[in-house]
Amino acid sequence: MNASVNSSDVKQTVKSYLLKEFLPGENPDELTDTTPLVTGGVLDSLATVKLVAFLEERYGIEFEPHEISSDYLDTLDTIADVVTTKKV
């Protein structure tokens, strides 16, 4: 895996994962970079933990306990920011 990751690649990867795992059959266009995932009810606590596990495995990063919250995981934009910052 490349040492650095592109924000748009992270967003596309996470979007595909979310649609497959948590939103089967949903219109992909409804899930935008700013759709509220945690605060909007798309991700519950179990889904959030699964997402974090996916991100850690996929990108070889580790989330701190305080980062497993809507402050860091509420939109594709914020998720991409966290992942790209950790991969630097």
Backbone torsions as a table, in degrees:
resi	resn	phi	psi	omega
1	MET	NA	140.9	178.8
2	ASN	-62.9	142.6	-176.8
3	ALA	-65.2	-34.8	178.8
4	SER	-110.2	153.9	-179.9
5	VAL	-125.2	149.8	-178.8
6	ASN	-90.3	135.0	-177.6
7	SER	-57.4	-43.1	-178.8
8	SER	-68.7	-32.9	175.6
9	ASP	-65.5	-41.4	178.3
10	VAL	-61.7	-46.8	-179.1
11	LYS	-59.9	-42.9	-179.1
12	GLN	-66.8	-41.5	179.1
13	THR	-63.4	-46.3	-179.4
14	VAL	-66.7	-41.1	178.8
15	LYS	-60.3	-45.9	178.7
16	SER	-61.0	-43.0	178.7
17	TYR	-61.6	-47.9	-178.6
18	LEU	-62.4	-42.6	-179.8
19	LEU	-64.4	-40.7	-178.6
20	LYS	-70.9	-46.6	-172.7
21	GLU	-83.2	-39.9	-169.2
22	PHE	-119.7	-17.1	-176.0
23	LEU	-131.8	47.1	-178.3
24	PRO	-61.5	134.6	178.8
25	GLY	86.6	-8.6	179.1
26	GLU	-77.1	154.3	177.6
27	ASN	-71.7	119.1	-179.2
28	PRO	-57.9	-28.3	-179.5
29	ASP	-68.3	-19.8	178.9
30	GLU	-73.8	-21.7	-179.3
31	LEU	-96.8	97.6	-177.8
32	THR	-99.0	176.2	179.5
33	ASP	-64.3	-19.2	-176.8
34	THR	-115.8	9.0	176.4
35	THR	-62.5	125.9	178.5
36	PRO	-71.0	116.1	-175.1
37	LEU	-87.4	-49.4	-178.7
38	VAL	-82.7	-54.9	-177.6
39	THR	-69.0	-20.9	178.6
40	GLY	-90.1	-2.1	175.9
41	GLY	85.6	5.6	177.1
42	VAL	-69.3	-43.2	179.9
43	LEU	-109.9	123.7	171.0
44	ASP	-91.9	-174.1	-175.1
45	SER	-63.5	-40.0	179.3
46	LEU	-66.9	-42.8	178.5
47	ALA	-63.6	-36.4	178.8
48	THR	-64.6	-42.8	178.0
49	VAL	-63.2	-41.7	177.9
50	LYS	-62.8	-41.0	178.5
51	LEU	-62.6	-45.1	179.3
52	VAL	-60.8	-44.2	178.5
53	ALA	-60.6	-42.0	177.7
54	PHE	-61.4	-47.6	-178.7
55	LEU	-63.3	-42.7	-179.6
56	GLU	-62.8	-43.5	-179.2
57	GLU	-71.1	-44.2	-175.8
58	ARG	-66.2	-40.1	-173.7
59	TYR	-108.8	-0.6	178.8
60	GLY	63.6	39.1	179.9
61	ILE	-118.4	170.9	177.8
62	GLU	-133.3	128.4	177.5
63	PHE	-86.3	140.8	171.9
64	GLU	-81.7	153.2	-178.8
65	PRO	-52.1	-40.4	-178.4
66	HIS	-69.6	-15.8	-179.3
67	GLU	-84.5	-10.3	179.6
68	ILE	-89.1	70.3	-177.0
69	SER	-152.7	170.6	179.8
70	SER	-65.0	-21.8	177.5
71	ASP	-61.7	-29.9	-176.3
72	TYR	-110.1	-19.6	-170.1
73	LEU	-126.4	20.1	-172.7
74	ASP	-83.5	-25.6	179.7
75	THR	-137.0	164.6	175.3
76	LEU	-60.5	-35.2	177.6
77	ASP	-60.7	-49.0	-177.8
78	THR	-69.4	-35.7	177.3
79	ILE	-63.0	-45.6	179.9
80	ALA	-62.5	-38.5	178.2
81	ASP	-61.1	-46.2	-179.4
82	VAL	-63.1	-48.0	-176.9
83	VAL	-63.7	-47.6	-177.2
84	THR	-67.4	-33.3	177.2
85	THR	-66.7	-40.6	-178.7
86	LYS	-72.5	-25.3	-177.6
87	LYS	-84.0	-8.2	-177.9
88	VAL	-67.0	NA	NA
